[in-house]
Amino acid sequence: MNVLKLKIATPEYVVYFYYPEDKGEPGEIRMNIPEEETIVVSHASGDNSAGHYAFKAAGAIKECVSKTQNIPIKFTNAWY
């Protein structure tokens, strides 16, 4: 599970902090809106070495912003 919190939103890009399991120091993910491209700016302290939480967070941001054209201030990304 990730908790994602909006850091900044412009017409060109959004930046979110992501918190694996809602703990520790956040990582940061940027999405360039026109290209629908996500970039992991920094990994969270609670992320594993493969960046599993960052990968899941990037996918959730892309889906939310691209498909629904919604930019929430805070949301939770959970999977099983």
Buried (B, 14 or more C-beta within 10 A) or exposed (E): EBBBEBBEBEEEBBBBBBBBEEEEEBBBBBBEBEEEEBEBBBBBEBBEEEBEBBBBBBBBBBEBBEEEEEBBEEBEBEEE
